[in-house]
Amino acid sequence: MTGAGQGIGAAIAKVFAERGANVAVNDVNSAAAEETVGEIIAANGKAAFFSADVTSEPGVISMCGSIVETFGSLDILVNNAGILNTSPTEELSVENWERTLSINLKGSFICCKAVLPIMKKNQYGKIINISSLAGECGGIMVGADYSASKGGLLALTKKLALEVAAFNINVNAIAPGTTRTPMIDAMSDEEQTAISSKIPLKRFGMPKDIAYAACFLASDEASFTTGATLDVNGGLLMR
């Protein structure tokens, strides 16, 4: 579970643990990751922190080996690590563009590549990529770099699903809509109302909404689902 120190990633980690999974928590913010681990253990779950920068292939490969040594297997990968930029395109620097694509897309690719030998050997695996509504329609309050990275993640999901289906590995994506995060909480009541009023269900998503969707895709109940994008956006985008 990458990017599991807070927000959606932490929610997924906790719900997975509640349902019996051994959770490998990864985040560049080690303090936040350790807090997630502590909360899981306090609730009688099983979790451990594994440090790695998702943009470093050697680091990710080493982390995956450590996870297998600790838990005995690595059956599920949730690519959640990412950063968000809101700059208009004309104000977006090339450096920021490259950083966003490196973490959000390249990082997910590296993690996928690292777990495939393990999953192929076991003839089983679940890969869940956390994309975004922005990857489907451009988004509401995000920069072009973020939208491009999340759109690329959806394409990676489909291509990888085709490549590994014969090994009993399912690869799917979740595309959250506007989800309650510190960025949303920092807005005025008027700004929040202006955004939530556009959502048919008239509320923001909660991190646990995404976590429950991830649980489904990680379960054997979704064994016939691969290459799919599960929209969790309150009806803001219907396909």
Summary of the structure (lengths in Angstrom):
residues: 239
radius of gyration: 17.1
end to end distance: 28.1
largest distance: 53.1
contacts: 812
relative contact order: 0.14
helix: 53%
strand: 13%
